[in-house]
Every structure is written in structure tokens, then in C-alpha cells.
Amino acid sequence: MAIWIAIILGNIQGIFMFFPVSSTSHLALAQHLFIWTGQELPPPESAEMILFDLVVHVGTLVSIAVVFRNSLSRFLHDSFFGFLAAARGTMTSKDRLFVSSPCWDSFPFW
């Protein structure tokens, strides 16, 4: 695969990751389009292209974690110490906010 094709596919992944549509399907459509135009590209169902898709998805996840690192670390810190305070019975109003958050209701350990 040419580097410029990888850059285009990476950009497609990065753009469509934040739309309520499947970014994976857009990658597959772009890969088929490149193959149809005669570019040297393995088939989308090949192991090489599945690995490429996985790498660009992980790259998107890492970039989101880097951009929101301060918010994520503050949320995880406050949640962890909120759970500790709940176990000790010394919860403050801030601890109650994180421990009783609706997002924790979906976890099976709660």
C-alpha cells in the first residue's frame, strides 16, 4: 500500500469516527474504490487490511485519550476516591456525584 493511500484512509477514519455512522464501512468503501481504480491494495477482508483498520482505530482512541487526558484523569481520580469514600462511609457531596453517576449503572460490578 502506498503511503498516500494510508494517509487518505487514516483521514477517512479520523473524520468519520465522530459522525453517527460506521467509520469501518467508510474505510471498506474507500478501499474498494481504490481497488476499483486500479491501485495496488490488498482486499479489505485480508489480514493486512484488517490489521490496518485496527491500527487506525487504536490511533483514534489514543488521540482522543491524549486530547481529553486532563478531563479523563480528573474523572477517574474523583471516581476512585469516591468509591473509597463510599466504602469507608465518609462520602462528601462531590463523592456522591461520581459514585451515583448514571454511567456507573451500566457496569456489572455495581
Secondary structure, DSSP 8 states (H G I E B T S, - for coil): --HHHHHHHHHHHHHHTTSSS-HHHHHHHHHHHHHHTT-----TTSHHHHHHHHHHHHHHHHHHHHHTHHHHHHHHHHHHHHHHHHHHT---HHHHHHHT-GGGGGSTT-
